[in-house]
Amino acid sequence: MKTTLNLFVLAASVAILSGCATRPPSVSKSEWNSISPQQQAEYRRLERIADNQRRLDTESDRRYVEQAVKRAESQFSRSSADHAQPR
């Protein structure tokens, strides 16, 4: 039980510390330190906007695919029903 608790605390600590990174991974430490705190804040704000846009694009793509599948299923159902009727 104590080992499980220790592993949980370790995993939680790693998750918290990695979430509290002071700079984006795409920027070197020297580059990050060379810009003003205001520029850093603006960079973080733009990163959040870009992340949100990527998330929205992914959700939009998923909805588009779901709608296309429903349309195809509907057309297939109608086509199957038309062929099943005797002539």
SULDA-V636844 format. One line per field, one symbol per residue. ss: DSSP state (H for helix, E for strand, L for the rest). Layout:
ss = ???
This chain:
ss = LHHHHHHHHHHHHHHHHHHLLLLLLLLLHHHHHHLLHHHHHHHHHHHHHHHHHHHHHHHHHHHHHHHHHHHHHHHHHHHHHHHHLLL
